[in-house]
């Protein structure tokens, strides 16, 4: 099982910055991809950014150039640095992790954190 705990959300003015963190714990072999998703009121959950354990990243077009995802493989932690925040970035941000439970890859986990609120408003 993989447990994900997010932190770092809050209220920020337009143009400001926030840094989200997500720490993984539990019993697993390797988390091969971690990512951030968000869900605004009345909208579907959408991809923000993902990062593989080798460092390959993927971003939604709406956040490219403003957000940066990174991870610490030794600590099983993923970060999302959000700059130049806009009101439309307001949402609950969820951490996601896909992990193998064992070295033979017989067990797979797709886990979600509880979410952290980001509000961009003046």
N, C-alpha and C positions, 0 to 999 in steps of 0.2 A: 504494500500500500504506500501511496505517496500523499503526504499532507503538505499543503501549500498555505502559507500565511503571508498576506500582503500588508504593507505599511507605507505611509508617506502621502496619502491623499490629503485634501483639504481645500480651502477657499483661497483663490489667487485672483489678482486683477488681470485683465487682458494685457498681454505682452509679458507677463511674468513667467516664472519657472517653477517646476516641481520635480522631485525625484521620487519615483516609486521603487519599492523593493519587494521581493518575494523570495522567501526562504523555504526550501523543501526539506522535509524530514520523513523518516519512515524506513521501511525495509525494501530496498530495490537495488538493482545492479547498476543501471545508468539511466539518467534522464537525457535522452538523445535530442529532444527539442523542447524549448521553453518559449512561452510567448505571452503577450498581453492582448486582451480583447476588451472591448468596451460596449456598454449598452446605455443608450440615452432613453429617457422616458418616451414610451410609445414607439420605440424603434427596436429592430432586431439587434442581437449581439453581432458585433463586427470585429474583424481582425484589425489590430493596430500594428503589431510587429512580432516577428518570431526570430529566434536564434538557435542554430543547431550547436551541438557540443563541439564541432570543429570550428565554429565562429561564423558560419554563413548566416547572413541576416536577410530579412524580407520585411518590407514596410508597406503599409497602405499609402496610396498616393496622397491622401489628405494630410499625412504627417511627415512625409519625406522632407528632409532638410530642417525639420524642427525637432523631431524626436530622435533619440538614440537609444537602442537596446544594447545591453551588454550582460555578460554573465561571468560568474566566478565558479568554475567547474569544481574547484576544490571544496567550496562551501555550498555548492548546489543552490546558488542564489542568482536570481536574474534581476536586472535593474532597468528602469525606463526613465531616462532623462528627458523631460519635456520642457522645451523652450518656446518662446513666442506664442504662448497659449492664447487661444481664441475662445469666445463664448461657446462656439459649436463643439469644442472639446469637452464640454461638460457631460459627464456620464459616470456610471459606476465602472471602474476598471477591474478586470478579472485577470488573474494569473492562471496560466495553463501549463501543464507539464505532461509530456508523453515519455513513459519510462519502460524499460525492460526490467522485469522482476528478478531475472536470473541470467547468468552468462550464456545459457543455451537459448535464450529468447523464447521460452515456453510460456511465460506470463507477461502480459502487457497491461499497463495502467495508463489511463487517460484521466488526469485529475485536474480539479479546479479549486481555486481559492474562494474565499467568502466574498471577495470584492471590497474595493475601497472607493469612496466617493471623491470625485474631482469636480469642483465647481469653479468656473471661470466667470467672474462677474465684477463689475465696478460698483 
